[in-house]
């Protein structure tokens, strides 16, 4: 089962909470403002302005203040693409929840998952995931495209996604093409013997995750799950079935309209 907490992170969080509580509870101790009165008024004005939207930039750590109409226009441009998204006329949550209940009950009865794992995977009162975008101002400042993000915290599919990720991550890390992060890339390059006449190049796949076909992704997962020991728990059959259920029920909300993803593998 995926770890639900990290001891180091928990200790750090408690220390920060203690320091904050101590800061505000100390009698006679005043909190020093780091903004001028004019700056606070400007922030309040921006927060109350319903014609703009504020989002972090996709890259670079900048804060983007964007015309709300342009933001919505870009979001609908993406969501109205029938190749990737489909509008729903009703909320399928109840049916989806019952399918999950059936799967988990069977898995528990078969001994594929423990009671603790069953309780982790079940969500009694899920929230509907929401769609938002991170503006790609590093490519176009005037009319930036948006990187689509589905916020699935507290959703019905979140525990299943975490469960599957926990069990298949070791398989991904064994692939010869696996790269963890930028530091890993630098280490790989440092250890390589690159001929003097060799030219290093990079490439970028447009909308990589959005373009991964569900069926192809499931076939690839099934192929690599065969590398697990036959007595692995939970069995590969259950992991594959849970992955398929997650992909088929990727429902989210934008401006009071429900959508489902038709192709993308990841959130």
GUDO-852320 format. One record per residue: residue number from 1; residue in one letter; x, y, z of N, C-alpha, C in turn. Coordinates in steps of 0.2 Angstrom, whole numbers. Last residue first. Example, Ala and Ser with C-alpha at 12.3 -4.5 7.8 and 13.67 -1.06 7.14 Angstrom:
<rs>
- resi;resn;neast;nnorth;nup;caeast;canorth;caup;ceast;cnorth;cup
- 2;S;64;-11;35;68;-5;36;64;0;39
- 1;A;66;-28;39;62;-22;39;66;-16;39
</rs>
This chain:
<rs>
- resi;resn;neast;nnorth;nup;caeast;canorth;caup;ceast;cnorth;cup
- 267;X;-15;62;-76;-17;68;-74;-12;73;-73
- 266;X;-12;50;-90;-10;53;-83;-14;60;-82
- 265;X;-17;46;-102;-16;41;-97;-15;44;-90
- 264;X;-30;52;-113;-24;53;-109;-24;48;-103
- 263;X;-43;50;-120;-36;47;-122;-31;47;-117
- 262;X;-54;55;-115;-55;50;-120;-48;46;-121
- 261;X;-60;62;-100;-54;61;-105;-55;55;-109
- 260;X;-76;70;-98;-71;65;-97;-66;64;-102
- 259;X;-84;84;-90;-81;81;-95;-77;74;-93
- 258;X;-97;95;-84;-93;88;-83;-90;86;-90
- 257;X;-98;112;-80;-99;107;-86;-94;101;-84
- 256;X;-95;122;-72;-101;118;-71;-103;113;-76
- 255;X;-81;125;-76;-87;129;-77;-94;126;-77
- 254;X;-77;108;-76;-75;115;-78;-81;119;-80
- 253;X;-73;93;-69;-77;98;-70;-74;105;-72
- 252;X;-71;75;-74;-69;82;-71;-74;87;-73
- 251;X;-67;58;-74;-72;63;-75;-70;69;-71
- 250;X;-61;45;-79;-58;51;-78;-62;57;-79
- 249;X;-64;31;-80;-68;35;-76;-65;42;-74
- 248;X;-55;24;-87;-62;24;-90;-66;29;-86
- 247;X;-44;24;-79;-44;28;-85;-51;29;-88
- 246;X;-48;16;-68;-46;23;-67;-47;27;-74
- 245;X;-50;4;-75;-56;7;-71;-54;15;-70
- 244;X;-37;1;-78;-42;2;-83;-48;6;-81
- 243;X;-31;0;-65;-29;5;-70;-34;7;-75
- 242;X;-38;-11;-61;-39;-5;-57;-36;1;-62
- 241;X;-33;-21;-70;-40;-19;-70;-42;-13;-66
- 240;X;-20;-21;-67;-22;-19;-73;-29;-17;-74
- 239;X;-20;-26;-53;-17;-19;-55;-19;-17;-62
- 238;X;-26;-38;-55;-30;-33;-52;-27;-26;-53
- 237;X;-16;-45;-63;-23;-44;-65;-27;-39;-62
- 236;X;-5;-45;-54;-5;-41;-60;-12;-40;-63
- 235;X;-10;-47;-37;-9;-49;-43;-9;-44;-49
- 234;X;-2;-36;-24;-8;-39;-27;-6;-42;-34
- 233;X;9;-49;-24;3;-47;-22;3;-39;-21
- 232;X;17;-62;-34;17;-55;-32;10;-53;-29
- 231;X;20;-74;-40;16;-74;-33;16;-67;-30
- 230;X;27;-72;-51;20;-74;-52;16;-74;-45
- 229;X;36;-56;-51;35;-63;-49;28;-65;-50
- 228;X;34;-46;-66;34;-47;-59;34;-54;-57
- 227;X;34;-45;-80;41;-46;-77;40;-47;-69
- 226;X;22;-43;-83;24;-49;-84;31;-50;-81
- 225;X;20;-29;-84;18;-32;-77;20;-40;-77
- 224;X;24;-26;-96;29;-25;-91;27;-28;-85
- 223;X;12;-29;-103;18;-32;-105;23;-32;-100
- 222;X;2;-21;-97;2;-28;-96;8;-32;-98
- 221;X;7;-8;-101;7;-10;-94;7;-18;-93
- 220;X;5;-9;-115;12;-9;-112;12;-10;-105
- 219;X;-9;-10;-115;-5;-16;-117;2;-15;-115
- 218;X;-12;2;-109;-14;-4;-105;-10;-10;-108
- 217;X;-8;11;-120;-5;11;-113;-6;5;-109
- 216;X;-16;7;-130;-9;6;-131;-5;6;-124
- 215;X;-28;11;-124;-27;4;-126;-20;3;-127
- 214;X;-26;25;-123;-28;21;-117;-26;14;-119
- 213;X;-13;34;-131;-19;30;-131;-20;26;-126
- 212;X;-6;49;-127;-5;42;-126;-12;39;-126
- 211;X;-8;63;-128;-9;59;-134;-7;51;-133
- 210;X;-7;68;-116;-14;69;-119;-14;64;-125
- 209;X;7;67;-114;2;63;-110;-5;62;-113
- 208;X;12;76;-124;14;69;-123;8;65;-120
- 207;X;11;89;-131;5;86;-127;6;78;-127
- 206;X;24;85;-142;18;90;-141;13;86;-137
- 205;X;39;81;-137;33;78;-139;27;83;-137
- 204;X;55;87;-141;49;88;-136;43;85;-140
- 203;X;73;83;-140;67;84;-143;61;84;-138
- 202;X;90;87;-142;84;86;-138;78;86;-142
- 201;X;107;81;-145;101;85;-147;95;83;-142
- 200;X;124;82;-147;119;80;-143;113;84;-145
- 199;X;135;75;-159;131;81;-158;125;79;-153
- 198;X;152;69;-160;145;68;-158;141;74;-156
- 197;X;165;70;-161;161;72;-167;153;70;-166
- 196;X;170;65;-149;171;72;-151;167;74;-157
- 195;X;159;54;-140;164;55;-146;164;63;-147
- 194;X;157;52;-123;154;55;-129;159;57;-134
- 193;X;154;41;-112;159;43;-116;157;46;-123
- 192;X;144;45;-97;145;43;-104;151;45;-107
- 191;X;144;51;-85;146;45;-85;147;42;-92
- 190;X;137;63;-88;144;63;-85;147;57;-86
- 189;X;125;59;-92;129;62;-97;136;62;-94
- 188;X;120;54;-79;121;50;-85;125;53;-90
- 187;X;120;66;-72;124;61;-70;125;56;-76
- 186;X;111;74;-79;117;76;-79;122;71;-77
- 185;X;99;66;-77;102;67;-84;109;69;-84
- 184;X;98;67;-63;99;61;-66;102;61;-73
- 183;X;94;81;-62;101;79;-59;103;72;-62
- 182;X;82;81;-69;87;84;-72;94;82;-69
- 181;X;75;64;-65;75;71;-65;81;74;-69
- 180;X;75;50;-70;71;52;-64;70;60;-64
- 179;X;72;41;-84;76;46;-82;72;49;-76
- 178;X;73;25;-93;71;29;-87;75;35;-85
- 177;X;77;17;-103;75;24;-105;73;28;-99
- 176;X;77;4;-98;84;8;-100;83;15;-101
- 175;X;67;2;-83;68;3;-90;74;6;-92
- 174;X;66;1;-70;70;-4;-73;71;-3;-80
- 173;X;56;11;-67;63;12;-65;68;7;-68
- 172;X;45;4;-70;47;10;-74;54;11;-73
- 171;X;44;-5;-59;45;-8;-66;47;-2;-71
- 170;X;42;3;-48;49;-1;-49;50;-4;-56
- 169;X;29;8;-51;35;12;-51;41;8;-52
- 168;X;18;0;-49;22;-1;-56;28;4;-56
- 167;X;14;2;-36;16;-5;-38;19;-5;-45
- 166;X;11;16;-35;16;13;-30;18;6;-33
- 165;X;2;17;-45;8;21;-46;13;17;-41
- 164;X;-9;11;-39;-6;8;-45;1;11;-46
- 163;X;-11;20;-28;-10;12;-27;-6;9;-33
- 162;X;-14;32;-35;-8;31;-30;-6;24;-29
- 161;X;-26;28;-41;-20;31;-45;-14;30;-41
- 160;X;-34;25;-30;-32;20;-35;-26;22;-39
- 159;X;-35;38;-24;-32;32;-21;-30;27;-26
- 158;X;-42;45;-35;-35;47;-32;-32;41;-29
- 157;X;-55;43;-39;-49;39;-43;-42;40;-40
- 156;X;-63;51;-32;-64;44;-31;-58;40;-34
- 155;X;-53;64;-24;-58;61;-29;-58;54;-28
- 154;X;-44;71;-16;-50;69;-13;-55;66;-18
- 153;X;-37;79;-30;-37;78;-23;-44;76;-20
- 152;X;-36;82;-44;-40;76;-41;-40;74;-34
- 151;X;-35;93;-55;-34;93;-48;-39;87;-46
- 150;X;-28;92;-70;-34;90;-67;-32;89;-60
- 149;X;-21;104;-82;-20;100;-75;-27;98;-73
- 148;X;-14;109;-97;-20;106;-93;-18;102;-87
- 147;X;-6;123;-100;-4;116;-99;-10;114;-95
- 146;X;-11;135;-113;-11;132;-106;-10;125;-105
- 145;X;-3;148;-122;-7;141;-122;-7;139;-115
- 144;X;-4;165;-121;-1;159;-119;-6;153;-120
- 143;X;-3;178;-129;-8;174;-129;-5;167;-127
- 142;X;9;186;-124;3;189;-126;-3;184;-126
- 141;X;20;176;-123;17;181;-117;11;184;-118
- 140;X;24;160;-126;20;166;-129;17;170;-123
- 139;X;33;153;-119;32;152;-126;29;158;-130
- 138;X;32;156;-106;39;155;-109;39;154;-116
- 137;X;19;155;-103;21;162;-105;28;161;-107
- 136;X;8;145;-102;15;144;-105;17;150;-107
- 135;X;-2;144;-88;-1;147;-94;7;146;-96
- 134;X;-10;130;-82;-4;134;-81;-2;137;-87
- 133;X;-28;127;-79;-22;127;-83;-16;131;-80
- 132;X;-40;115;-73;-37;121;-73;-31;121;-78
- 131;X;-54;105;-68;-49;107;-73;-46;114;-72
- 130;X;-57;94;-54;-58;101;-57;-52;102;-62
- 129;X;-66;80;-48;-59;83;-50;-61;90;-54
- 128;X;-78;80;-35;-77;79;-42;-70;83;-44
- 127;X;-75;70;-20;-76;76;-23;-75;75;-31
- 126;X;-82;56;-11;-77;59;-16;-79;66;-18
- 125;X;-85;48;2;-88;55;0;-83;58;-5
- 124;X;-78;36;2;-86;36;3;-89;43;1
- 123;X;-67;27;-6;-68;34;-5;-76;35;-4
- 122;X;-55;14;-5;-62;16;-5;-63;23;-3
- 121;X;-42;12;-3;-44;12;-10;-51;15;-10
- 120;X;-40;10;11;-37;15;7;-40;17;1
- 119;X;-48;-1;13;-50;5;16;-47;11;13
- 118;X;-40;-11;6;-47;-10;4;-49;-3;7
- 117;X;-28;-10;14;-28;-8;7;-35;-7;4
- 116;X;-34;-16;26;-31;-9;26;-30;-6;19
- 115;X;-37;-28;22;-43;-24;24;-40;-16;24
- 114;X;-27;-32;7;-29;-32;14;-35;-28;16
- 113;X;-30;-40;-9;-28;-34;-5;-30;-36;2
- 112;X;-32;-53;-12;-28;-49;-16;-25;-43;-13
- 111;X;-42;-62;-7;-35;-61;-3;-30;-57;-7
- 110;X;-54;-62;-12;-49;-66;-15;-43;-66;-12
- 109;X;-60;-52;-5;-62;-59;-3;-57;-64;-6
- 108;X;-54;-41;-10;-53;-42;-3;-55;-50;-2
- 107;X;-58;-41;-23;-51;-42;-22;-50;-43;-15
- 106;X;-72;-40;-22;-69;-46;-24;-62;-47;-23
- 105;X;-72;-27;-16;-75;-32;-12;-72;-39;-15
- 104;X;-67;-20;-27;-63;-20;-20;-66;-26;-16
- 103;X;-77;-21;-37;-70;-23;-38;-66;-24;-31
- 102;X;-88;-15;-31;-88;-22;-33;-81;-25;-34
- 101;X;-84;-2;-29;-85;-6;-23;-85;-14;-25
- 100;X;-82;2;-42;-76;1;-38;-78;-3;-32
- 99;X;-96;2;-46;-91;-3;-49;-85;-4;-45
- 98;X;-100;12;-38;-103;5;-37;-98;0;-40
- 97;X;-94;23;-43;-93;21;-36;-95;14;-35
- 96;X;-100;24;-55;-93;23;-55;-91;20;-48
- 95;X;-113;27;-52;-112;20;-55;-104;19;-55
- 94;X;-111;39;-46;-114;34;-42;-113;27;-45
- 93;X;-105;47;-56;-102;46;-50;-104;40;-46
- 92;X;-109;53;-68;-109;45;-67;-106;43;-61
- 91;X;-120;66;-71;-115;64;-67;-114;56;-66
- 90;X;-124;70;-88;-125;68;-82;-119;66;-78
- 89;X;-118;73;-100;-124;76;-99;-127;75;-92
- 88;X;-101;77;-104;-106;73;-101;-112;76;-99
- 87;X;-90;79;-118;-95;82;-113;-99;77;-110
- 86;X;-74;73;-119;-81;72;-121;-85;75;-116
- 85;X;-57;75;-127;-62;76;-122;-69;75;-124
- 84;X;-50;71;-138;-47;70;-132;-52;71;-126
- 83;X;-57;74;-150;-52;68;-150;-49;66;-143
- 82;X;-64;85;-148;-68;78;-147;-63;73;-147
- 81;X;-61;99;-140;-57;95;-145;-60;88;-144
- 80;X;-65;107;-130;-70;106;-136;-67;102;-141
- 79;X;-54;109;-122;-59;104;-120;-64;103;-125
- 78;X;-46;119;-129;-44;112;-128;-50;107;-126
- 77;X;-55;129;-129;-52;127;-135;-49;120;-135
- 76;X;-58;131;-116;-63;128;-120;-60;126;-127
- 75;X;-45;137;-112;-48;131;-109;-53;127;-113
- 74;X;-45;149;-120;-40;144;-121;-42;137;-118
- 73;X;-56;155;-114;-56;154;-121;-51;148;-123
- 72;X;-52;157;-101;-58;153;-103;-58;151;-110
- 71;X;-42;166;-104;-41;160;-100;-46;155;-102
- 70;X;-49;177;-109;-44;173;-113;-42;166;-110
- 69;X;-57;181;-98;-60;178;-105;-55;175;-109
- 68;X;-47;185;-89;-51;179;-88;-54;176;-94
- 67;X;-30;189;-92;-37;191;-94;-42;185;-93
- 66;X;-19;186;-79;-21;185;-86;-29;187;-86
- 65;X;-4;185;-71;-11;189;-71;-14;189;-78
- 64;X;7;173;-66;4;176;-72;-3;179;-70
- 63;X;22;172;-58;15;173;-57;12;176;-63
- 62;X;36;161;-61;32;167;-62;25;167;-60
- 61;X;43;149;-62;41;152;-56;38;158;-56
- 60;X;47;143;-74;50;149;-72;48;152;-65
- 59;X;32;137;-82;39;136;-80;42;143;-78
- 58;X;18;140;-81;20;133;-82;27;132;-80
- 57;X;15;152;-67;17;150;-74;19;143;-75
- 56;X;0;152;-57;8;151;-58;9;149;-65
- 55;X;-13;164;-60;-10;157;-60;-3;157;-60
- 54;X;-27;173;-59;-20;173;-57;-18;166;-56
- 53;X;-38;183;-70;-37;176;-66;-29;176;-65
- 52;X;-50;196;-71;-43;193;-72;-43;186;-68
- 51;X;-62;201;-68;-61;201;-75;-54;198;-76
- 50;X;-64;203;-54;-67;196;-57;-65;196;-65
- 49;X;-55;208;-42;-56;210;-49;-58;203;-53
- 48;X;-51;205;-29;-58;207;-30;-60;208;-38
- 47;X;-37;204;-31;-41;198;-28;-48;199;-30
- 46;X;-33;217;-34;-32;212;-39;-37;206;-37
- 45;X;-36;224;-22;-39;226;-28;-39;220;-33
- 44;X;-27;218;-14;-34;217;-12;-38;219;-18
- 43;X;-15;222;-19;-16;215;-19;-24;214;-18
- 42;X;-16;236;-17;-16;233;-24;-17;226;-24
- 41;X;-16;236;-3;-22;238;-6;-22;236;-14
- 40;X;-3;232;-1;-8;228;1;-15;230;-2
- 39;X;4;242;-6;5;236;-9;-1;231;-7
- 38;X;1;252;2;-1;253;-5;-1;246;-8
- 37;X;7;248;14;-1;249;14;-3;249;7
- 36;X;19;236;10;17;242;12;10;243;12
- 35;X;23;220;18;21;224;12;19;231;15
- 34;X;27;214;29;32;214;24;30;217;18
- 33;X;25;218;46;22;217;39;28;218;34
- 32;X;28;209;61;30;214;56;28;213;49
- 31;X;18;206;74;20;203;68;22;209;63
- 30;X;23;208;91;19;211;85;22;207;79
- 29;X;20;202;107;24;201;101;20;203;95
- 28;X;11;202;118;15;208;116;20;208;110
- 27;X;12;184;120;9;191;122;14;197;120
- 26;X;12;173;107;17;176;112;14;183;113
- 25;X;5;168;97;2;167;103;6;171;109
- 24;X;11;169;85;5;173;85;3;172;93
- 23;X;23;161;86;24;168;84;17;172;86
- 22;X;18;148;90;21;152;95;22;160;93
- 21;X;12;145;78;8;146;84;11;150;89
- 20;X;24;144;70;19;149;68;14;150;74
- 19;X;31;134;77;34;140;76;29;146;75
- 18;X;22;123;75;23;125;82;26;132;82
- 17;X;22;122;61;16;123;65;17;126;72
- 16;X;35;118;60;33;124;57;26;126;60
- 15;X;35;105;67;39;111;69;37;117;66
- 14;X;26;98;59;24;100;66;29;105;69
- 13;X;33;97;47;27;101;47;25;103;54
- 12;X;44;89;51;45;96;49;39;100;49
- 11;X;37;77;54;41;81;59;42;88;58
- 10;X;33;74;41;28;75;47;31;79;53
- 9;X;44;72;34;40;78;32;35;79;38
- 8;X;49;61;41;53;67;41;49;73;39
- 7;X;39;52;39;41;54;46;45;60;46
- 6;X;25;53;28;33;53;28;35;55;35
- 5;X;11;43;25;14;49;28;22;47;28
- 4;X;6;33;18;1;38;19;5;44;22
- 3;X;13;23;5;14;26;12;10;32;12
- 2;X;3;11;-4;7;18;-4;7;20;3
- 1;X;4;-6;0;0;0;0;4;6;0
</rs>
